[in-house]
Amino acid sequence: MNQSLKFGNKKLYINGELRDASNGKTFEVICPADETAIATIAWASKEDTELALKSAKQGFDYWSKLPLAERQEWIGKLRDKLLENSDLLRESIMYEMGKTWEGSEEDLTSITNSLQYYSDEMNNRQDIPIADKEGTHEHRIVQQPLGVSVAFLAYNFPLLNLGFKLGPALAAGCSVILKPSEFSPVSAYIIGEICAEIGFPKGVITVICGDLPNVGIPLCESKIPSLITMIGSTETAQKLIEQSSKTSIKRYSMECGGNAPFIVFDDADLDLAITHGAALKMGNSGQICVAPNRFFIHESVIDAFTAGVAEKFENAKVGFGRENKPDMGPLTNQRSVEKVSHIVKEAQNQGGKLVTGGKPKEGPGYYFEPTAIRLDNQEAAILQEEIFGPVAIIVPFKTKEEVIELANNTDAGLASYVYSKKEENLNYFIEHLAFGEVHLNGLKFDIYLPHGGIKNSGIGVDCSNYALDDYLIRKRVTKAL
């Protein structure tokens, strides 16, 4: 074992205990900023996965019967301990993802806010009476914990994604198996260490990572989970649904990929739109499911908008480190660099003009320059691709009828953005945009605001009280009078 690694050697957290993989295998986690190893994680075997499922079932049997007040006490203990370890958790995210130090705060705040929000929100879940029209019976809906949940997590927000699943699951009375991405698992494994330290009830929380045959497929095909939940790509969601439906009927809550339009009219506050558009593309190096891919800009202001975004990109400080305070860090892995490079080339092949950026940064690390591309070809196939990187493809439009057709021409339907001072424009897009979220002249995301998509962008909801519905059974109780 290499003890010199910054975060050491991390163990699986199963049945309330930290343990090595049963076959002794480990996986090396690489920092995307300099391509050096920062940790090894225990790489689970199929036997480990089977134990995780069995202990999660036992954990659910205990946790679901625990009075809400006692569950809330445990959730509070966990939240307090996360806050005590905030520097460690934020630093682990920075190193495993290349995220800026400032950006890591959102991850930590999201998981701690989620634990608090859902713990409090369960106090509002009361039985729901239903009036009997004939007066012969008494009816009510009771809400009870669903069962074991399995959460597959994307690499882009290691603790935010984890918190969006852990908060409602624990509050509702479900046990949860957390399967982080192999690209950013260190912070999740630290969560396991914290759970072990405070003696969190056995089997309620599990942290496990491994390959598809030994972990992914067995988790899906088991009859033990009642819910498969995920944050990731549409393709991954399709595979999870296919695999998990072979043996039993399960519930699904999946936040999948996006292809967000960013629409700017000629009457918009152009400086505001430029600032927000550039920030959304550079935030987390563009690795955000709600980041705009397609910038549809009115033809009368497209030159000014393009120049403004290009200036923001060119003045951005790209780098790594707590003291360096960069505006943007690297992409998370080499595969992402290759994908973004391919998208830039394809956009140019389909008529796009490179305005700024367009290539990986020289030297170690998975850096890619903030990139702006002007593309007048509204039919370009590249507009159907989710970029997941710091690339803005800027396309002109003339009328709101034209741009609504362009914006909705995608299988995705997560977030959308519209900038205009005219209420008639805003109201038109509220009605006609086929996306789960419509942000007008700004944007806001928080734990109490529902976050979810339509079409191929997913099913179910993350955040808000609606997310609890995925973890609860509604049971009708009817009593004769």
C-alpha positions in Angstrom: 0.0 0.0 0.0 1.2 3.4 -0.9 1.1 5.6 2.2 2.6 8.7 0.5 -0.6 9.4 -1.5 -2.2 12.7 -0.5 -5.4 11.0 0.6 -4.0 7.6 1.3 -5.8 4.3 0.7 -9.6 4.4 1.0 -11.7 1.5 2.1 -15.2 0.4 1.2 -17.9 1.2 3.8 -20.2 -1.8 4.1 -22.4 -2.8 7.0 -21.1 0.0 9.2 -17.4 -1.0 8.7 -14.5 0.1 6.6 -13.0 -2.8 4.7 -10.7 -3.7 1.9 -12.1 -5.3 -1.2 -12.4 -9.1 -0.6 -10.1 -9.8 -3.5 -7.6 -7.1 -2.4 -8.0 -5.0 -5.6 -7.6 -1.3 -5.6 -8.1 1.5 -8.1 -5.8 4.5 -8.4 -7.5 8.0 -8.5 -5.7 10.6 -10.6 -5.7 14.4 -10.1 -6.7 15.9 -13.5 -4.6 19.0 -12.9 -1.3 17.2 -13.0 -2.1 13.6 -13.7 -0.6 12.4 -10.5 -2.1 9.7 -8.2 -3.8 11.2 -5.1 -5.4 8.1 -3.6 -6.3 4.4 -4.0 -9.7 3.2 -3.4 -10.8 -0.4 -2.5 -12.2 -1.8 -5.8 -15.1 -4.0 -4.9 -15.6 -7.6 -6.0 -19.0 -9.2 -6.7 -18.9 -10.7 -3.2 -18.5 -7.2 -1.7 -21.5 -6.1 -3.7 -23.6 -9.0 -2.5 -22.7 -8.2 1.1 -23.5 -4.5 0.5 -27.0 -5.5 -0.8 -27.6 -7.9 2.1 -26.5 -5.3 4.7 -28.6 -2.5 3.0 -31.7 -4.7 3.3 -31.0 -5.2 7.0 -30.2 -1.5 7.4 -33.6 -0.7 5.8 -35.4 -3.0 8.2 -33.9 -1.2 11.1 -33.9 2.4 9.8 -37.4 2.4 8.4 -38.8 1.4 11.8 -36.9 4.0 13.7 -39.0 7.0 14.8 -38.5 10.1 12.7 -37.1 12.0 15.6 -34.3 9.4 16.0 -33.6 9.4 12.3 -33.3 13.2 12.5 -30.8 13.0 15.3 -28.6 10.7 13.3 -28.9 12.9 10.2 -27.9 15.9 12.3 -24.9 14.1 13.7 -23.8 13.3 10.2 -24.3 16.8 9.0 -22.4 18.3 11.9 -19.4 15.9 11.3 -19.4 16.8 7.6 -19.1 20.5 8.6 -16.3 19.7 11.0 -14.4 18.1 8.1 -15.3 20.7 5.5 -11.7 21.5 4.6 -10.8 17.9 4.0 -14.0 17.2 1.9 -13.5 20.4 -0.2 -9.8 19.6 -0.8 -10.6 16.0 -1.8 -13.1 17.4 -4.4 -10.6 19.9 -5.7 -7.9 17.2 -6.2 -10.1 14.4 -7.5 -12.0 16.7 -10.0 -9.7 19.7 -10.6 -12.5 21.9 -9.3 -11.6 25.4 -8.1 -11.5 25.8 -4.3 -14.4 28.3 -4.6 -16.4 25.8 -6.6 -15.9 23.0 -4.0 -17.9 25.1 -1.5 -21.1 24.4 -3.6 -20.6 20.7 -3.2 -20.2 20.8 0.5 -23.0 23.3 1.0 -25.3 21.2 -1.1 -24.9 18.0 0.8 -25.2 19.6 4.2 -28.2 21.7 3.1 -29.8 18.6 1.7 -29.5 16.7 4.9 -31.0 19.5 6.9 -33.7 20.3 4.4 -35.1 16.8 4.0 -34.8 16.1 7.7 -37.0 19.2 8.4 -39.3 18.5 5.4 -40.4 15.1 6.7 -42.1 16.9 9.6 -44.6 18.1 6.9 -45.4 14.7 5.6 -48.7 14.0 7.4 -51.5 11.5 6.5 -53.8 12.8 3.7 -57.5 12.3 4.3 -59.9 11.5 1.5 -63.6 12.3 1.9 -66.0 9.4 1.4 -68.9 10.6 -0.9 -71.4 8.1 0.6 -70.3 8.6 4.2 -69.8 4.9 4.8 -66.1 4.8 5.1 -63.1 6.7 6.3 -60.0 7.0 4.0 -56.5 8.3 4.3 -53.2 8.1 2.5 -50.2 7.1 4.7 -46.6 7.5 3.5 -44.0 4.9 4.3 -40.4 4.3 3.4 -40.0 2.6 0.0 -37.0 0.3 0.5 -33.3 0.0 -0.4 -32.2 2.7 -2.9 -29.1 2.4 -5.1 -27.6 5.7 -6.3 -25.2 5.9 -9.3 -23.4 9.2 -9.2 -21.7 11.3 -11.9 -18.2 12.7 -11.4 -19.0 16.4 -12.0 -20.3 17.3 -8.5 -19.1 14.5 -6.2 -20.9 15.6 -3.0 -23.7 17.7 -4.5 -24.9 14.6 -6.5 -24.4 12.4 -3.4 -26.3 14.9 -1.2 -29.3 15.1 -3.6 -29.7 11.3 -3.1 -28.6 10.8 0.5 -30.8 13.6 2.0 -34.2 12.4 0.9 -33.4 8.7 1.2 -32.3 9.0 4.9 -35.1 11.4 5.8 -37.8 9.1 4.2 -36.4 6.1 6.1 -34.6 4.3 3.2 -31.2 2.8 3.2 -28.9 3.8 0.4 -26.0 2.3 -1.5 -23.9 5.0 -3.0 -21.9 4.1 -6.1 -19.6 7.1 -6.9 -17.9 7.6 -10.2 -14.4 6.1 -10.4 -13.2 9.5 -11.5 -14.2 11.3 -8.3 -14.7 8.7 -5.6 -12.5 10.0 -2.8 -14.9 12.4 -1.2 -17.6 9.7 -1.1 -15.2 7.3 0.5 -14.4 10.0 3.1 -18.2 10.1 3.8 -17.9 6.4 4.6 -15.1 7.1 7.0 -17.1 9.8 8.7 -20.1 7.4 9.0 -17.9 4.8 10.6 -16.4 7.3 13.0 -19.8 8.4 14.3 -21.2 4.9 14.4 -24.0 5.5 12.0 -26.4 2.6 12.1 -25.1 -0.4 10.1 -26.3 -0.9 6.5 -28.1 2.4 6.3 -25.4 4.0 4.2 -23.0 2.0 2.0 -20.2 3.4 -0.2 -18.9 1.0 -2.9 -17.1 1.4 -6.2 -16.0 -1.1 -8.8 -16.5 -2.2 -12.4 -19.7 -3.0 -14.2 -19.6 -6.8 -14.0 -18.8 -6.9 -10.3 -20.7 -3.9 -9.0 -22.9 -2.1 -11.5 -24.8 -5.1 -12.9 -25.2 -7.0 -9.6 -26.6 -3.8 -8.0 -29.1 -3.4 -10.8 -30.1 -7.0 -11.3 -30.7 -7.7 -7.6 -34.2 -7.9 -6.3 -33.3 -6.1 -3.1 -33.3 -2.5 -4.3 -36.7 -0.8 -4.7 -35.3 2.3 -6.3 -32.6 2.9 -8.8 -31.6 6.5 -8.9 -28.9 8.2 -10.9 -27.2 11.4 -12.1 -25.5 10.9 -15.4 -25.9 10.4 -19.1 -29.0 9.4 -20.9 -27.2 6.3 -22.3 -26.2 5.2 -18.8 -29.8 5.6 -17.6 -31.1 3.4 -20.5 -28.6 0.7 -19.6 -29.5 0.9 -15.9 -33.2 0.6 -16.6 -32.6 -2.3 -19.0 -30.4 -4.2 -16.5 -32.5 -3.5 -13.4 -35.9 -4.5 -14.9 -34.8 -8.0 -15.7 -35.5 -9.4 -12.3 -38.0 -7.1 -10.6 -40.2 -4.0 -11.1 -38.3 -1.1 -9.5 -38.9 2.7 -9.2 -36.6 5.1 -11.1 -35.4 8.6 -10.5 -32.9 9.7 -13.0 -31.4 13.1 -13.9 -29.8 12.6 -17.3 -28.0 14.7 -19.9 -29.1 18.1 -21.1 -28.7 20.3 -24.2 -29.7 23.6 -22.8 -30.6 26.5 -25.1 -29.5 30.0 -24.1 -31.7 32.5 -26.0 -30.9 36.2 -26.1 -33.2 38.7 -27.8 -32.3 42.1 -29.3 -33.9 43.9 -26.3 -32.1 41.9 -23.6 -29.6 43.3 -21.1 -26.7 42.2 -23.2 -24.0 42.6 -20.5 -26.0 40.5 -18.1 -26.5 37.8 -20.7 -22.8 37.8 -21.6 -21.8 37.5 -18.0 -24.2 34.7 -17.2 -23.5 32.8 -20.5 -19.7 32.9 -20.0 -20.0 32.0 -16.3 -22.2 29.0 -17.1 -19.7 27.7 -19.6 -16.6 28.1 -17.5 -18.2 27.0 -14.2 -17.0 23.5 -13.3 -15.2 23.7 -16.7 -18.5 23.4 -18.5 -19.1 20.0 -16.9 -22.6 20.8 -15.8 -25.8 19.1 -17.1 -27.6 22.5 -17.0 -24.8 24.4 -18.8 -25.9 25.9 -22.1 -24.7 24.2 -25.2 -26.5 26.1 -27.9 -26.4 29.9 -27.7 -29.2 31.3 -29.9 -28.6 35.0 -30.2 -30.7 37.5 -32.2 -28.9 38.4 -35.4 -28.8 42.1 -34.5 -26.8 41.5 -31.3 -24.9 38.3 -32.1 -21.6 40.1 -33.0 -21.6 42.0 -29.8 -22.6 39.0 -27.7 -19.9 36.8 -29.4 -17.2 39.5 -28.8 -18.2 39.9 -25.2 -18.1 36.1 -24.4 -14.8 35.8 -26.3 -13.4 38.6 -24.1 -14.5 36.8 -20.9 -13.0 33.6 -22.1 -9.7 35.2 -23.1 -9.3 37.0 -19.8 -10.1 33.9 -17.7 -7.4 32.4 -15.5 -7.2 28.7 -16.1 -5.3 26.7 -13.5 -5.4 24.7 -10.3 -4.9 25.2 -6.6 -6.4 26.8 -3.5 -3.9 29.7 -3.5 -3.9 30.3 -7.3 -7.6 31.2 -7.4 -8.3 30.2 -11.0 -11.5 31.0 -12.8 -11.6 27.5 -14.3 -9.8 24.2 -13.7 -9.2 21.2 -16.0 -11.6 18.7 -17.3 -11.9 15.6 -15.2 -10.2 13.0 -17.5 -8.5 12.5 -20.8 -11.7 11.0 -22.3 -13.4 14.4 -21.8 -10.6 16.3 -23.5 -10.9 14.0 -26.5 -14.6 14.4 -26.6 -14.5 18.2 -26.4 -11.7 18.3 -29.0 -13.9 16.2 -31.3 -16.9 18.5 -30.9 -14.8 21.6 -31.7 -13.5 20.0 -34.9 -17.0 18.8 -35.9 -18.5 22.2 -35.3 -15.8 23.7 -37.6 -16.4 20.9 -40.2 -20.1 21.8 -40.2 -19.5 25.5 -40.9 -18.4 26.9 -37.5 -15.9 29.7 -37.2 -13.5 29.5 -34.3 -13.6 32.8 -32.4 -11.3 32.0 -29.5 -9.8 28.9 -27.8 -10.4 25.6 -29.4 -7.6 23.3 -28.1 -6.2 21.5 -25.1 -3.7 23.4 -23.0 -0.1 22.3 -23.3 1.6 20.5 -20.4 0.4 18.0 -17.8 -3.3 18.0 -16.9 -6.6 17.7 -18.7 -7.0 21.4 -19.5 -9.1 22.8 -22.4 -9.2 26.4 -23.4 -12.6 28.2 -23.0 -13.9 28.2 -26.5 -16.3 30.2 -28.6 -17.5 29.1 -32.0 -19.8 31.1 -34.3 -22.0 28.7 -36.3 -24.5 30.1 -38.8 -25.7 26.6 -39.9 -28.8 26.1 -37.8 -29.1 22.5 -39.1 -25.7 21.4 -38.0 -25.7 17.9 -36.5 -23.3 19.0 -33.8 -26.1 21.0 -32.1 -27.5 17.7 -31.0 -24.4 16.8 -28.9 -24.1 17.5 -25.2 -20.7 19.2 -24.9 -19.9 18.8 -21.2 -17.0 21.2 -21.6 -16.1 24.9 -21.9 -17.4 25.4 -25.4 -20.0 27.9 -26.5 -21.6 27.4 -29.9 -23.2 30.6 -31.0 -26.0 30.6 -33.6 -28.1 33.5 -35.0 -31.9 33.7 -35.1 -34.5 36.2 -36.4 -37.8 35.6 -34.7 -39.2 33.9 -31.6 -41.0 31.4 -33.7 -37.8 30.4 -35.4 -35.8 30.1 -32.2 -38.4 28.1 -30.4 -38.2 25.5 -33.1 -34.4 25.5 -32.9 -34.4 25.3 -29.1 -36.9 22.4 -28.9 -35.1 20.5 -31.7 -33.4 18.1 -29.2 -34.2 14.9 -27.4 -33.0 16.5 -24.2 -35.2 18.7 -22.0 -33.5 19.8 -18.8 -32.7 23.5 -18.4 -33.3 26.5 -20.7 -32.4 30.2 -20.5 -34.1 33.2 -22.0 -33.0 36.9 -21.9 -35.5 39.6 -22.9 -37.1 42.7 -21.4 -40.4 42.1 -23.1 -43.0 40.2 -21.1 -44.6 38.9 -24.2 -41.4 37.1 -25.2 -40.9 35.7 -21.7 -44.5 34.4 -21.5 -44.2 32.9 -25.0 -41.2 30.8 -23.9 -42.8 29.8 -20.6 -45.5 28.2 -22.7 -43.6 26.8 -25.6 -40.1 25.7 -24.3 -40.1 21.9 -23.9 -37.7 21.8 -20.9 -38.1 21.0 -17.2 -36.7 24.3 -16.2 -37.1 27.8 -17.8 -34.8 30.5 -16.4 -35.7 34.0 -17.3 -33.1 36.8 -17.2 -31.0 35.0 -14.7 -30.7 31.6 -13.0 -31.0 30.1 -9.6 -30.6 26.6 -8.2 -31.2 25.5 -4.6 -32.2 22.5 -2.6 -35.8 23.7 -2.2 -36.3 24.3 -5.9 -37.3 21.3 -8.0 -34.7 20.1 -10.5 -35.6 17.7 -13.2 -36.0 17.2 -16.9 -38.4 15.9 -19.5 -37.9 13.8 -22.7 -34.5 12.0 -22.5 -33.3 14.2 -19.7 -34.8 12.0 -17.1 -37.6 11.0 -14.8 -38.3 12.0 -11.2 -37.0 15.1 -9.4 -34.0 16.1 -7.5 -34.3 18.8 -4.8 -37.5 20.2 -3.4 -40.1 18.4 -1.4 -41.1 16.6 -4.6 -37.9 14.5 -4.4 -39.2 12.8 -1.3 -42.0 11.2 -3.3 -39.4 8.9 -5.0 -38.5 7.4 -1.6 -42.0 7.0 -0.2 -44.8 4.6 -0.7 -48.3 6.0 -0.7 -50.6 3.5 0.9 -54.4 3.9 0.9 -56.1 2.9 4.2 -59.9 2.5 4.2 -61.9 1.8 7.3 -65.6 1.0 7.3 -67.7 3.1 9.7 
